[in-house]
Structure formats: structure tokens, C-alpha cells
Amino acid sequence: MSDAPVALDPSAAGAAVDAWVEALQALRLNKQFPPWRQVAAHLRAMADVGLKVDRTSGLPAPREWLRVRTAHELAAEHLAELMAIDLVALPPAEAARIRAERDRLERVMDIDPLPTRHMEVALRHLDGERASWRVLIDRLDLATATLARYSLILSGTPGRHVSRGELELKASEAFARDLEVLSTQDAALAFAVLTEHGLEVEEVVRGVIGPGWLPGTTPCGPAPLHAVGLQQPALTAALERASRDLSGGRVDDPLAVRVTVPGQGATFGLAGMRKWAVAKGDRGRLRAWLAGTGSRNLVYGWG
């Protein structure tokens, strides 16, 4: 089977986006995930001209996320060019097309598109020579066509005579370099990788939006879902926490292909869970499949 994304015309794209946005709201995502309202606005901006869906993630292909960001950056210039056109002098059909394009560009200008990568650093507390920071990293995972937020708690010894503002600035500069190693790692692997790079890691939480499911002539989504029989689009979200406050490894995720579980003697533990938003008519099918896998994932209904 081809790995090429599945193309949707504007009508099908609009229906898919509406379903994804409803499912996104139904998932009840907290601050450990990428901001869902911003994600929803970004999704809505994809539908006007059709879109391509990643076959494995069941969500828009990575280039679609990037296309919206590029369109937002260029929208003001293109809109100015269209506003300079005298529509009265044009045939009615051409004038209507330009009005529609003006409206589309205005909608694109109004959104706050998701960055491909964004980092925030905040000082949690300073105790003598010890400091603790909370770091948020939002990223579009181009490899899996999903969205992830890493919430990290990192410690260090910056010294006694550094102001709070300087601590956050210097930490931002240092972490920007050190955290470049974060790409597609799950929480436990990220914990181990960052520790290996010399960071003092207390906790790593990874919240991921996706993958999803899009039925149709060419269904799109993770391989296990092709046998479930879902009739409508679905969306999932997974949360993993690797922390020195935990021990062992407990992960309930029937879609996980590979999960890094802390080995014996590890200084941290792991907990993970996936939750689902499916059309209300699909809840029975999904729950039956989850029961067969031994999973106790939460299932929300949309529509």
C-alpha cells in the first residue's frame, strides 16, 4: 500500500476538520497538552482549499500544518493585492471568486498558527544555590504527524548572586541548546536522554494529540484501528509521566508500538494512559475492542 497522503476535496476536508475539532473538544485536554483552542483554529484554516491526510496518523499530513503557517505569514500581502482590484469592472463570477478569496485570507490572518517548535522557561523556586525550572516545549512531530507538549522540571546550581530574571534568561539560552535533542522520544526515553546530556531532570511529562482515525474509501489511522470498525472520525491523546516520584512502569496504551519502560535500578518511574474521542455511535465498538486488549482507557463521545 502506498504511503502517500490521501487527498480530500474542500467538502470532504471541511467535514473531517469539523469532526476533528468536535473530538478535540470532547477529549478535555489540560495544560499538559498543546493548547487545544489554537490547534482547533489551525485545523479550521486547512479546510478551505482541501487537504491531505497522513495514512498512519489519521490526521493532516505535516505539510498541511506548515502550509497554514506559511499562508498566515503571506496573507496580508496577498490580501492587499486583492483589495486593490476593482471588482465592478470584472465579470460576476470572477468578482465572486475574488471576494471569496478575500474572505479566506482574512480568516487566515485572524488565526494564531501553531509554531513548529516553541519553548518557555519559568523559574519555579530558588533555594540557596539550587534552582528549579519548569520548561514547556510544544512541537509538531513531522515524523508521526502528531502534536506534542513536553513539560519538564529541571534543576541546577547557577550560583548565589544571580537575579531571578537572569536565571530565566540564562536558563532559556542553555536549555534551547540542550533540549534540541528532544524529537520523538516518549517520556521515559526523554528523561534518560536529557540526563545523559548532563541535565538534572526531576520530571518529564509528554502530552500528545494524535493519532486519529478517518474512515472512507482509503481509511487513515494506526494499523490496529483498521479492524475496529469505527464509522466516524476519531481522535486520541496520550499522556506519559516519567518522574523521580514514581517507581516501575505502568502504561495503558493499546496504540503504543514501542514504550520505553525504566529498567531495574532506574532512578525514575513511568506512568502512561491514552484517551479517546469517538462518535457516540462508535463508543460500543471501541469499548469492545479496548476490553479485548485489556485496556481501561477513557472513552469520550462527540456529536
Phi, psi and omega in degrees: 000140181294147175267000183296141178301155179268125183274134175246137175286170184305323180294311179294323178297318179298318179295318180295315180297317178302317180293316179299319181294318177298316179295321179300316177295321183294335183290342177056056184282138179262193186286359176272003176243162172306149185298114191293327180295320177292321176298316181298317180296321179296317178299314183300329182287350181276337198282333191301324185247019184083167179205169178246138185252133177291130185293330185270323182273340184067021181228170179307141178297153183308322183295335179291320176297318180290325180300319181295319180296317178296318179298321179297319182292332184259354189299317183299317180295314181294321180295319179300321179296318181288326180292338181279352182276133177277104184290334182299328184277357185261157171301149183306318182296318180292321178297319179295321179297318181291321176300317180297320179291323175301314180299318180296316180295324177296321177295319180296322179295330185282343184277160172250091188294152178291136173284157175291333177203135181215137181230138174232139179235131177225136177286125179277307177198159179232122182231099184065238179268359182262134177233152178229134181239148168254127182239129175249131176231117174257136181210146169272120181274102183293335182286323185248359181056041175233171181245136184227147169236126171260126174247113187245146167243116183239147181239163178190177179235081184284347182109167187279326193256049178236129181288163180300316179298318178295324179300315182291321180294311181296322178296318179301317181294316182291314182293327179302325177283309187294327185273003174298340181289343179287125177225273181245014186294144169286176189299316183293318179293321177299317178303311183293318182295316181294322177297318179297331179275009173094004178274146176269101187261127174261323184202143171230123174243130177240120175250123185240129172265117183113167001284180178231195179217132177228108180286172179148191179301322174240091182298144180237131178155175181302147183308317182301333185281347181294339180263358186280327179086025178294132185267342184232164178301151179222161178218143178235162175215139181238142178233127178235141179227120173249122188210152174290346178278353182249163174223149181073193180220124180228109182230123177247088183214096182291351178263353183291123177279314177222131177236128176278115180252131180304134180277177179298133181090358178295149182271006180214162177241177186221139171224140181208149181205146174249149172229161192230148168232115180232162175302145185305325179289346181263354186299319180298316180299315182293316181297323177296318179293317179299318179299323179293334178271353184083012183273149175241034180300148174286141179234121176252153178252145174235160178088000000 
